[in-house]
Amino acid sequence: MRMGTLIVLVVGVTLGLATASSAHSPARTLGERRKAAWLSVGHPGLGEYYNAGWGDFFENCPQKKFWLGLIPFYGWPGYLQVLSAIDAYHGRTSDNLQPLD
């Protein structure tokens, strides 16, 4: 009886953790929000790509932010880096080039 209960408990916890980690849309915890923001500090667009759950680069990564991020002092380091970090911290995955209220 104890072994059966233990197996059911372990399987339930494993499935629960797998489901929670695969549903990775917007960053939920403070640690995930900070991670997304720091990824955007590394390069604009990476934090939003992380919030979208990685996957296909051309569908999930904001293309304008990512490619314009290669322009010195506009992308990195610069305006897009800060804008992308703020958007990523708030769980956004948009490709806006102007701040949202």
Backbone as a printed PyTorch tensor [residue, N CA C, xyz], in Angstrom:
tensor([[[  0.8250,  -1.2010,   0.0000],
         [  0.0000,   0.0000,   0.0000],
         [  0.8690,   1.2660,   0.0000]],

        [[  1.8890,   1.3080,   0.8070],
         [  2.7440,   2.4920,   0.8660],
         [  3.4860,   2.7070,  -0.4400]],

        [[  3.9690,   1.6320,  -1.0530],
         [  4.7230,   1.7570,  -2.3050],
         [  3.8080,   2.2800,  -3.4170]],

        [[  2.5850,   1.8190,  -3.4870],
         [  1.6370,   2.2930,  -4.5020],
         [  1.3190,   3.7690,  -4.3290]],

        [[  1.1290,   4.1890,  -3.0980],
         [  0.8620,   5.5900,  -2.8150],
         [  2.0740,   6.4570,  -3.1660]],

        [[  3.2530,   5.9630,  -2.8460],
         [  4.4700,   6.6890,  -3.1600],
         [  4.6560,   6.8430,  -4.6660]],

        [[  4.3740,   5.7950,  -5.4330],
         [  4.5080,   5.8520,  -6.8940],
         [  3.5240,   6.8630,  -7.4720]],

        [[  2.2890,   6.8270,  -7.0050],
         [  1.2840,   7.7760,  -7.4870],
         [  1.7020,   9.2060,  -7.1460]],

        [[  2.2320,   9.4090,  -5.9590],
         [  2.6730,  10.7340,  -5.5500],
         [  3.8360,  11.2280,  -6.4120]],

        [[  4.8180,  10.3760,  -6.6660],
         [  5.9760,  10.7610,  -7.4710],
         [  5.5570,  11.0610,  -8.9090]],

        [[  4.6920,  10.2350,  -9.4800],
         [  4.2210,  10.4640, -10.8520],
         [  3.4270,  11.7670, -10.9270]],

        [[  2.5890,  12.0190,  -9.9360],
         [  1.8050,  13.2510,  -9.9220],
         [  2.6660,  14.4980,  -9.8310]],

        [[  3.6670,  14.4710,  -8.9640],
         [  4.5630,  15.6190,  -8.8260],
         [  5.3670,  15.8170, -10.1010]],

        [[  5.8460,  14.7330, -10.6950],
         [  6.6260,  14.8280, -11.9300],
         [  5.7960,  15.4250, -13.0570]],

        [[  4.5720,  14.9450, -13.2270],
         [  3.7020,  15.4910, -14.2730],
         [  3.3450,  16.9480, -13.9980]],

        [[  3.1360,  17.2830, -12.7480],
         [  2.8230,  18.6660, -12.4000],
         [  3.9730,  19.6050, -12.7150]],

        [[  5.1880,  19.2040, -12.4010],
         [  6.3500,  20.0360, -12.7030],
         [  6.5960,  20.1310, -14.2020]],

        [[  6.4020,  19.0300, -14.9130],
         [  6.6060,  19.0530, -16.3680],
         [  5.5930,  19.9610, -17.0430]],

        [[  4.3480,  19.9200, -16.5950],
         [  3.3160,  20.7780, -17.1720],
         [  3.5860,  22.2470, -16.8520]],

        [[  3.9920,  22.5220, -15.6340],
         [  4.2520,  23.9130, -15.2470],
         [  5.4430,  24.4890, -16.0050]],

        [[  6.4720,  23.6940, -16.2440],
         [  7.6400,  24.2270, -16.9260],
         [  7.4380,  24.3380, -18.4290]],

        [[  6.5490,  23.5420, -19.0190],
         [  6.3380,  23.6290, -20.4630],
         [  5.4110,  24.7850, -20.8280]],

        [[  4.5410,  25.1810, -19.9310],
         [  3.6640,  26.3260, -20.1770],
         [  4.4270,  27.5830, -19.7890]],

        [[  5.2980,  28.0550, -20.6520],
         [  6.2450,  29.0980, -20.3050],
         [  5.9460,  30.4050, -21.0400]],

        [[  4.6650,  30.7750, -21.1350],
         [  4.3110,  31.9890, -21.8570],
         [  4.8820,  33.2260, -21.1770]],

        [[  4.0920,  33.9530, -20.4220],
         [  4.6820,  35.1110, -19.7780],
         [  5.4510,  34.7000, -18.5260]],

        [[  6.4920,  35.4260, -18.2210],
         [  7.2750,  35.1360, -17.0330],
         [  6.3970,  35.3670, -15.8090]],

        [[  6.3650,  34.4060, -14.9190],
         [  5.4520,  34.4680, -13.7920],
         [  6.1400,  34.8930, -12.5000]],

        [[  7.2290,  34.2710, -12.1540],
         [  7.8640,  34.5880, -10.8840],
         [  8.8260,  35.7580, -11.0420]],

        [[  9.2150,  36.3100,  -9.9110],
         [ 10.1660,  37.4180,  -9.9340],
         [ 11.4850,  36.9830, -10.5710]],

        [[ 11.9250,  35.7620, -10.2650],
         [ 13.1640,  35.2530, -10.8460],
         [ 13.0900,  35.1160, -12.3590]],

        [[ 11.9500,  34.6420, -12.8740],
         [ 11.7910,  34.5190, -14.3260],
         [ 11.7250,  35.8920, -14.9880]],

        [[ 11.0740,  36.8510, -14.3310],
         [ 11.0090,  38.1970, -14.8950],
         [ 12.3970,  38.8190, -14.9450]],

        [[ 13.1790,  38.6210, -13.8880],
         [ 14.5430,  39.1570, -13.8730],
         [ 15.4130,  38.4840, -14.9240]],

        [[ 15.2380,  37.1730, -15.0870],
         [ 16.0170,  36.4550, -16.0950],
         [ 15.7110,  37.0020, -17.4870]],

        [[ 14.4230,  37.2100, -17.7710],
         [ 14.0290,  37.7540, -19.0720],
         [ 14.6260,  39.1510, -19.2820]],

        [[ 14.6000,  39.9680, -18.2330],
         [ 15.1550,  41.3230, -18.3530],
         [ 16.6590,  41.2690, -18.6040]],

        [[ 17.3830,  40.4000, -17.9080],
         [ 18.8300,  40.3020, -18.1100],
         [ 19.1740,  39.7320, -19.4760]],

        [[ 18.3400,  38.8380, -20.0030],
         [ 18.5730,  38.3600, -21.3670],
         [ 18.4490,  39.5090, -22.3580]],

        [[ 17.4980,  40.4080, -22.1170],
         [ 17.3440,  41.5700, -22.9950],
         [ 18.4670,  42.5730, -22.8200]],

        [[ 19.0610,  42.6250, -21.6460],
         [ 20.2300,  43.4780, -21.4580],
         [ 21.3830,  42.9130, -22.2850]],

        [[ 21.4860,  41.5890, -22.3550],
         [ 22.5160,  40.9580, -23.1730],
         [ 22.3510,  41.2690, -24.6410]],

        [[ 21.1280,  41.2220, -25.1360],
         [ 20.8230,  41.6030, -26.5200],
         [ 19.3220,  41.8570, -26.6260]],

        [[ 18.9000,  42.9750, -27.2240],
         [ 17.4760,  43.2870, -27.3350],
         [ 16.7100,  42.1740, -28.0450]],

        [[ 15.5710,  41.8120, -27.4730],
         [ 14.7110,  40.8070, -28.0630],
         [ 14.8460,  39.4370, -27.4250]],

        [[ 15.9580,  39.1450, -26.7800],
         [ 16.1420,  37.8130, -26.2030],
         [ 15.2180,  37.5630, -25.0110]],

        [[ 14.9340,  38.5980, -24.2210],
         [ 14.0170,  38.4410, -23.0950],
         [ 12.5980,  38.1330, -23.5540]],

        [[ 12.1500,  38.8110, -24.5980],
         [ 10.8250,  38.5350, -25.1430],
         [ 10.7790,  37.1310, -25.7640]],

        [[ 11.8730,  36.7370, -26.3810],
         [ 11.9950,  35.3830, -26.9440],
         [ 11.8840,  34.3500, -25.8250]],

        [[ 12.5190,  34.6050, -24.6960],
         [ 12.4220,  33.7400, -23.5170],
         [ 10.9830,  33.6960, -23.0060]],

        [[ 10.3180,  34.8660, -22.9340],
         [  8.9270,  34.9160, -22.4700],
         [  7.9860,  34.1660, -23.3940]],

        [[  8.3150,  34.1260, -24.6800],
         [  7.4680,  33.4160, -25.6490],
         [  7.7190,  31.9090, -25.6240]],

        [[  8.6720,  31.4680, -24.8200],
         [  8.9170,  30.0370, -24.7020],
         [  9.9470,  29.5150, -25.6870]],

        [[ 10.8790,  30.3810, -26.1190],
         [ 11.9060,  30.0310, -27.1060],
         [ 11.2500,  29.5050, -28.3640]],

        [[ 11.4850,  28.2900, -28.7860],
         [ 10.8640,  27.7270, -29.9930],
         [ 11.4230,  28.3080, -31.2770]],

        [[ 10.5550,  28.4300, -32.2770],
         [ 10.9540,  28.9060, -33.6000],
         [ 11.4110,  30.3720, -33.5130]],

        [[ 12.6310,  30.6300, -33.9600],
         [ 13.2130,  31.9660, -33.8480],
         [ 12.4040,  33.0050, -34.6140]],

        [[ 11.9720,  32.6850, -35.8230],
         [ 11.2970,  33.6800, -36.6610],
         [  9.8470,  33.9060, -36.2650]],

        [[  9.2690,  33.0290, -35.4630],
         [  7.8970,  33.2420, -34.9960],
         [  7.8450,  33.8210, -33.5890]],

        [[  8.7730,  33.4230, -32.7200],
         [  8.6940,  33.8070, -31.3130],
         [  9.6040,  34.9540, -30.9160]],

        [[ 10.6530,  35.2020, -31.6690],
         [ 11.5850,  36.2840, -31.3210],
         [ 11.1530,  37.5710, -32.0400]],

        [[ 11.0720,  38.7000, -31.3180],
         [ 10.7230,  39.9600, -31.9830],
         [ 11.8260,  40.3710, -32.9510]],

        [[ 11.5340,  40.2810, -34.2250],
         [ 12.5450,  40.4510, -35.2660],
         [ 13.1190,  41.8610, -35.3350]],

        [[ 12.2460,  42.8880, -35.2380],
         [ 12.7520,  44.2650, -35.3300],
         [ 13.7100,  44.5640, -34.1830]],

        [[ 13.3040,  44.2150, -32.9650],
         [ 14.1740,  44.4850, -31.8220],
         [ 15.4870,  43.7120, -31.9420]],

        [[ 15.4030,  42.4720, -32.3510],
         [ 16.6110,  41.6550, -32.4080],
         [ 17.6000,  42.1870, -33.4370]],

        [[ 17.1460,  42.4230, -34.6680],
         [ 18.0620,  42.8420, -35.7300],
         [ 18.4980,  44.2890, -35.5930]],

        [[ 17.5840,  45.1830, -35.1650],
         [ 17.9800,  46.5730, -34.9230],
         [ 18.8810,  46.6810, -33.7020]],

        [[ 18.8760,  45.6540, -32.8730],
         [ 19.7490,  45.6240, -31.7150],
         [ 21.2210,  45.5420, -32.0690]],

        [[ 21.5330,  45.2510, -33.3190],
         [ 22.9230,  45.1890, -33.7640],
         [ 23.5000,  46.5670, -34.0840]],

        [[ 22.6410,  47.5950, -34.1430],
         [ 23.0960,  48.9620, -34.4370],
         [ 23.6670,  49.5740, -33.1640]],

        [[ 24.9360,  49.9950, -33.1980],
         [ 25.5580,  50.5640, -31.9890],
         [ 24.8150,  51.8080, -31.4820]],

        [[ 24.6640,  51.8910, -30.1740],
         [ 24.0670,  53.0080, -29.4350],
         [ 22.5710,  53.1820, -29.6780]],

        [[ 21.9850,  52.4610, -30.6180],
         [ 20.5220,  52.4250, -30.7480],
         [ 20.0240,  51.1000, -30.2060]],

        [[ 20.6920,  50.0510, -30.6100],
         [ 20.2980,  48.7250, -30.1680],
         [ 21.0310,  48.3010, -28.9200]],

        [[ 22.3410,  48.0820, -29.0810],
         [ 23.1290,  47.6420, -27.9320],
         [ 24.4630,  48.3280, -27.9570]],

        [[ 24.9380,  48.9790, -26.9410],
         [ 24.1320,  49.4150, -25.7980],
         [ 23.3070,  50.6290, -26.1820]],

        [[ 22.1080,  50.6940, -25.7130],
         [ 21.3030,  51.8460, -26.0450],
         [ 19.8250,  51.6830, -25.7720]],

        [[ 19.0590,  52.4150, -26.5640],
         [ 17.6230,  52.5520, -26.3820],
         [ 16.8890,  51.2160, -26.4210]],

        [[ 17.1280,  50.4180, -27.4460],
         [ 16.4020,  49.1530, -27.5700],
         [ 16.7420,  48.1800, -26.4520]],

        [[ 17.9440,  48.2520, -25.9550],
         [ 18.3470,  47.3820, -24.8530],
         [ 17.4830,  47.6740, -23.6210]],

        [[ 17.3090,  48.9390, -23.3000],
         [ 16.5040,  49.3350, -22.1470],
         [ 15.0330,  49.0270, -22.3930]],

        [[ 14.5270,  49.3770, -23.5690],
         [ 13.1260,  49.1150, -23.8960],
         [ 12.8150,  47.6240, -23.8530]],

        [[ 13.6900,  46.8220, -24.4000],
         [ 13.4900,  45.3770, -24.4190],
         [ 13.5310,  44.7990, -23.0080]],

        [[ 14.4300,  45.2910, -22.1660],
         [ 14.5110,  44.7930, -20.7880],
         [ 13.2460,  45.1330, -20.0090]],

        [[ 12.7060,  46.3300, -20.2100],
         [ 11.4650,  46.7210, -19.5220],
         [ 10.3090,  45.8610, -20.0060]],

        [[ 10.1840,  45.6650, -21.3250],
         [  9.1080,  44.8340, -21.8670],
         [  9.2270,  43.3910, -21.3780]],

        [[ 10.4290,  42.8570, -21.3740],
         [ 10.6350,  41.4810, -20.9410],
         [ 10.3040,  41.3270, -19.4660]],

        [[ 10.6800,  42.2990, -18.6550],
         [ 10.3980,  42.2360, -17.2200],
         [  8.8920,  42.1900, -16.9580]],

        [[  8.1360,  42.9050, -17.7720],
         [  6.6840,  42.9390, -17.6100],
         [  5.9820,  41.7970, -18.3350]],

        [[  6.7460,  40.8810, -18.9180],
         [  6.1590,  39.6930, -19.5440],
         [  5.6430,  39.9140, -20.9470]],

        [[  5.9860,  41.0080, -21.5610],
         [  5.5080,  41.2860, -22.9180],
         [  6.3580,  40.5460, -23.9410]],

        [[  5.7450,  40.2040, -25.0620],
         [  6.4650,  39.5360, -26.1450],
         [  6.3420,  40.3120, -27.4480]],

        [[  5.8940,  41.5650, -27.3590],
         [  5.6430,  42.3570, -28.5570],
         [  6.9380,  42.8860, -29.1680]],

        [[  6.8240,  43.3660, -30.3910],
         [  7.9590,  43.8970, -31.1320],
         [  7.8460,  45.4170, -31.2560]],

        [[  7.2370,  46.0540, -30.2470],
         [  7.0610,  47.5120, -30.2930],
         [  8.4070,  48.2080, -30.1780]],

        [[  8.5430,  49.3120, -30.8750],
         [  9.7640,  50.1010, -30.7970],
         [  9.5560,  51.4060, -30.0270]],

        [[  8.3660,  51.5770, -29.4640],
         [  8.0480,  52.7320, -28.6300],
         [  7.5520,  52.2060, -27.2960]],

        [[  7.8230,  52.9160, -26.2150],
         [  7.3950,  52.4550, -24.8860],
         [  5.8750,  52.3390, -24.7760]],

        [[  5.4270,  51.3130, -24.0570],
         [  3.9970,  51.1560, -23.7500],
         [  3.7230,  51.7680, -22.3950]],

        [[  2.5360,  52.3200, -22.2330],
         [  2.1840,  52.9130, -20.9230],
         [  1.9090,  51.8490, -19.9180]]])
